[in-house]
Amino acid sequence: TQDNRCRSSTRHLDAQGVGDRKLLTPNRRRSAVSLLQRRFGVSERRACAVTGQSRSTQRLPPPVPPDDDEALTIWLKRFALGHPRWGYKRAHAVANKEGWNTNIKRIHRLWRQAGLKVPYKKRRKSLHGHGVAMGVHQPTSVNVCWAMDFQFDQTTDTRPIKLSNIIDEYSRESLCISASRSIDAKGVLAHLDDLVATRGAPKYLRVDNGPEFIAHVLSDFCDELGVTLWFTIPGSPWQNGKVESFNARLRDELLNGELFDSISEAQLLLDHFQREYNEYRPHSSLGYLSPTEFVALPLSEQRRQLRTAKRRSRAWWDLREDAIAA
């Protein structure tokens, strides 16, 4: 209003959050029209004018949902129960793999109608500092660059667990998740030696400046295999962004929701998470394919999937920046 136009407080008549929810859907407006007619005895014409409902829409019966909506809703509830941190986009990717053949708008509608949502959303932290751009030294095929990092948790008796995580930067495949009470440079060598024996040696190994990685034994091991060590700048974890992203997924989807009684129990659950992460979980950076499905594609198709996923990510960030600027 004219009097309140220059004020912006919780008492402002037009402030956000003041008043009831908007009647945005035809079904909600249809119910509001019926309520007005019953409670105040007004005509249908008057009730439709108040709610902004078309009279022809009001007289039409509500659309009958497809026969398989109920079955798909049950599937979504089961999916959300098994994967509470994945969301409706990955639910859409998995549903199409399992033969539902539906679009993402329908999945989103049923997801909202069922009251499903990710339990909480972490606030994105802004990055500070200057370092090497993430576009530099990006691998172009599998087994070119591995990234390694440590992660920490604890068992129910408050004793620490140290996790050694190794991924392939190109395919995002998890190569190793090993849990132990402590891992030193010799433990790092043991994990790398097992991987090299089964997969061959990579050209590059990206690590931070932890004491386990700057040890001479690791440098000698890499020199013997012809592997180049890439060290991130101290205090710049975003330069090892892919393994940091993997750590965040592992923390969010497993470690935050599980209590471990022992190292063996933790390793069993970590092995299950690794298989699901590599063979089943859709990755947005791979065009919503799992790493196993991505690696099975021809090289030209792999690069097309990466370009498409990068364009989608760039478009999302452009929309976000426009919204912030507005």
C-alpha positions, 0 to 999 in steps of 0.5 A: 500500500501507499503508506507501507511502501517505504517500510520493510519489516515484519509488520509491513503489510506486503512483507514476505511470509505475511498472510496465507499461502497462495492458491497456485494450483487449480485443485487448491483454488477449486477447493477454496471456491467450494469452501467459500460457497459452503461457508458464506453462501456466495455464488460460484461466480463470486467465489471464482472471482475472489480466488482467481479461478476460471469458471470453466476450470471449476466446473471440470472434474479434477484430472484423473491421475494415470494408473501407475502414479500410485505404483511410482509413488510407492517406488519413490518412497522406497527409493527415498528410504534407501537413499535419503540424500539423493533427491528427485533428480537422481531418482529420475535417473534410476527410475528410467534405468529400471524401466519406468520411462518417465520425465523429470517433471512427473517425478518432481510432481510425485516427489512433492505430493508424497512429501519427500525431500532431502532432510537438510541442505548444507550451506555452500561455503564460499571459497577464499584464497588464490590457487591453481585453477581447477581447469588446469591439468584435467585428465582426458582418460581413465587411469591418468590421474588419481587423487588421494586424501584422508578422512576421519570418523570414530567408533562408538567407543570414541576411538578414531577411524582414519579412512584412506580414499583414492579416486580416479579423477576422470571417471570419478570411480572410487578405487579404495576406501580403507579404514584403520585406526592409523595410516602412515606412509607405509600404509599409503604405499600398501594401498597404492601397491595393491591398486597398481597390481590390479589396475596399473600405475597412473601418470599422476597422483594428486595429494596434499602436503600431509606428512604421509604424502611428503615422505621420501618412501612415497616419492621413491615409490612413485619415481620407480613407477614413473608416477608424477606427484602433484602437490596442492598449495597448502591451505588450498583444498579446492585444488584437489576438488574431486576427492574433496567432493567424494569425501563430502558425499561419503560423509553425507550419505554414509558417515553422518548416518551410521554408528560403527562398533568396530573397524571391521563393521566400518569396513564392511559398510564402506565396501558396500558404499563403494560398490553402490557408488561405482555401479549404481549411483548416478553422477551429475558430472557424468551425465547421471551415469554411474562410473561403471556405465561411464567407463563402458562407453566409447571415448568419444561418447564419454567426452560428449557426456562430460561436455553436456554435464559441464554445460548444464552445470555452467547454466545452473551457475549462471542462473544462480548468479543472475538470481543473486544479482537480482 
